[in-house]
């Protein structure tokens, strides 16, 4: 971002909007904010996907498309995770998804809390026979292939060892129009901070 913004400044731009593509306000988001601070051009930051309560409810509504009318299936959304205090965003999202979609929706993370072992235990205790794993990531990249669906110690294998049938969604959430619209709203909110030049 620093190189791109420096180039925009050289071209004579006075203000830049930097839109985060992070899901939560964790370490990486704050590193991005620090990187653009102190440049010769003023900046306005578009916030991550899950920032204010409205975002959580809008994301929950967007995720309805993954959940069928099947009460025997658990829908487990798996994010990257963080040791930043914003780890609670995942817990909050699950709580709101339970309210908006249903009690058969769960949120876990690859690194940190809520952990894979915790999710396997909770899903089994609730008696779900099958599990749909959905990447809580913009794209289904390395974490998808290694940690969710891979061989060796993946989430898929952990649920299969627990005797559950498992299906893994092959796309991340970045293709959902409603998710894109949330990011677009955050860009608009960042633009609103820029004084108008009339």
Secondary structure, 3 states (H helix, E strand, C coil): CHHHHHHHHHCCCCEEEEECCCCCCCHHHHHHHHHHCCCCCEEEEECCCCCCHHHHHHHHHHHHHHCCCCCCEEEEEEECCCCCHHHHHHHHHHHHHHHHCCCCEEEEECCCCCCHHHHHHHHHHCCCCEEEEEECCCCCCHHHHHHHCCCCCCHHHHHHHCCCEEEECCCCHHHCHHHHHHHHHHHHHHHCCCCCCC
